[in-house]
Protein backbone atom coordinates (compact mmCIF):
# COMPACT_ATOMS: atom_id res chain seq x y z
CA UNK A 1 0.00 0.00 0.00
CA UNK A 2 3.00 2.27 -0.13
CA UNK A 3 1.91 3.75 -3.46
CA UNK A 4 -1.18 5.41 -1.97
CA UNK A 5 -1.19 8.45 0.33
CA UNK A 6 -2.65 7.33 3.63
CA UNK A 7 -1.94 10.38 5.80
CA UNK A 8 -4.65 12.55 7.38
CA UNK A 9 -7.10 9.68 7.90
CA UNK A 10 -7.74 7.75 11.04
CA UNK A 11 -6.88 4.09 10.51
CA UNK A 12 -9.88 1.81 10.10
CA UNK A 13 -10.76 -0.60 12.87
CA UNK A 14 -9.54 -4.17 12.52
CA UNK A 15 -11.17 -6.19 9.78
CA UNK A 16 -13.80 -8.73 10.65
CA UNK A 17 -15.15 -11.59 8.55
CA UNK A 18 -18.81 -12.34 7.98
CA UNK A 19 -20.89 -14.30 5.47
CA UNK A 20 -18.07 -16.80 4.85
CA UNK A 21 -18.41 -20.14 3.09
CA UNK A 22 -15.92 -22.74 1.85
CA UNK A 23 -14.67 -20.59 -1.04
CA UNK A 24 -15.37 -16.94 -0.16
CA UNK A 25 -15.60 -14.44 2.66
CA UNK A 26 -16.91 -10.93 3.16
CA UNK A 27 -14.50 -8.60 4.97
CA UNK A 28 -15.72 -5.45 6.73
CA UNK A 29 -14.32 -2.68 8.92
CA UNK A 30 -15.53 0.51 10.58
CA UNK A 31 -15.37 3.77 8.59
CA UNK A 32 -12.43 6.12 9.15
CA UNK A 33 -12.89 9.84 9.66
CA UNK A 34 -11.70 11.70 6.55
CA UNK A 35 -11.42 8.63 4.35
CA UNK A 36 -12.30 9.00 0.67
CA UNK A 37 -11.57 5.36 -0.14
CA UNK A 38 -10.01 2.21 1.26
CA UNK A 39 -7.32 -0.22 0.19
CA UNK A 40 -7.64 -3.88 1.17
CA UNK A 41 -4.96 -6.54 1.17
CA UNK A 42 -4.94 -10.23 2.06
CA UNK A 43 -2.51 -13.08 2.51
CA UNK A 44 -2.63 -16.72 3.46
CA UNK A 45 -1.66 -17.21 7.10
CA UNK A 46 2.08 -17.76 7.33
CA UNK A 47 2.86 -15.98 4.04
CA UNK A 48 5.00 -12.84 4.14
CA UNK A 49 3.67 -11.13 1.01
CA UNK A 50 0.34 -9.27 0.94
CA UNK A 51 -1.87 -9.27 -2.17
CA UNK A 52 -3.80 -6.10 -2.98
CA UNK A 53 -7.50 -6.75 -3.55
CA UNK A 54 -8.47 -3.13 -4.21
CA UNK A 55 -7.22 0.41 -3.66
CA UNK A 56 -10.43 2.26 -4.56
CA UNK A 57 -13.18 0.85 -2.35
CA UNK A 58 -15.78 3.38 -1.23
CA UNK A 59 -17.67 0.96 1.03
CA UNK A 60 -16.26 -0.51 4.23
CA UNK A 61 -16.55 -4.06 2.98
CA UNK A 62 -15.54 -6.37 0.16
CA UNK A 63 -15.96 -10.01 -0.82
CA UNK A 64 -13.04 -12.25 -1.73
CA UNK A 65 -13.90 -15.31 -3.81
CA UNK A 66 -11.71 -18.25 -4.73
CA UNK A 67 -10.41 -19.02 -1.24
CA UNK A 68 -9.10 -22.47 -0.32
CA UNK A 69 -11.17 -23.85 2.57
CA UNK A 70 -8.12 -25.68 3.95
CA UNK A 71 -6.17 -22.42 4.46
CA UNK A 72 -6.52 -19.55 6.93
CA UNK A 73 -6.30 -15.96 5.67
CA UNK A 74 -5.47 -12.52 7.04
CA UNK A 75 -6.97 -9.26 5.77
CA UNK A 76 -6.07 -5.62 6.39
CA UNK A 77 -7.55 -2.30 5.30
CA UNK A 78 -6.09 1.19 5.05
CA UNK A 79 -7.90 4.49 4.59
CA UNK A 80 -6.90 7.02 1.92
CA UNK A 81 -7.85 10.69 2.01
CA UNK A 82 -9.15 12.67 -0.96
CA UNK A 83 -5.72 14.17 -1.76
N, C-alpha and C positions, 0 to 999 in steps of 0.2 A: 504494500500500500504506500510505499514511499513516493510514488509518482503523483499522489494527490495531496493537495494542501488540506491538512486536518486541523490547523490551529483555529482558535476562536470558537470552538464548539465544545460543549461538555461531552465527555465520552458516553456512549450509550451504556445502559446496564448490561450485565452479562446476558448472553444469548440463552434462550430456553427452547426446548424442542416440544412440539405438539403435533398431533395428527400424523404420527409416524406409522409406517407399515414395513414390510420386509425389504422394500426397494426404494423408499423415499421418506423424506421427513420435512416438515415445515419448521423453519427456524424463525423466532421472533425476539424482539428486544424492545425496551422502552425508548420513546423518542428522546432526542437530545436537544436542549435549548440551542437555538441558532443553526441547527442543521438544515441544509438544503437538500442533501442526499446522503446515502449511506453506501459504504463498500462492505462486502461480505466475503470472507475467505473460509476455506475448510481444509482439513487434512485428516487422513486416517490416523488414529491413535498410534503413537510411536514414530510416525514420520516426522522429519524435520521441516520439509518444505510445505508451504501453504499454497493452495490453489485459489485464485481469485474467481468467485462466482459472478460478481457484478460490482461495478463502481458507481452506478447511477440509480440505485434504488431510491424511490421516493417514499415508499411504505416501509414500515418497521417489521417486515417479514419477507421471507422468500421460501420457496420449495426447491429442494434438491432431489432430483430423480436419479435413478441408476446406481443406488447404493448397494453394497454387498452386505447382506444380512449377517454374515459371519464376522464382520469387522465393526469396530467402534470408531466414531468420528468426533472431531472437535470443530467447532465453528466460532468465528469471531466477527464482530462488526465494528466499523469505525465511522464516525460522522464527518462530513465535509461541509464547510460553510459555502456561501454563495459567491465567494471570491472568484 
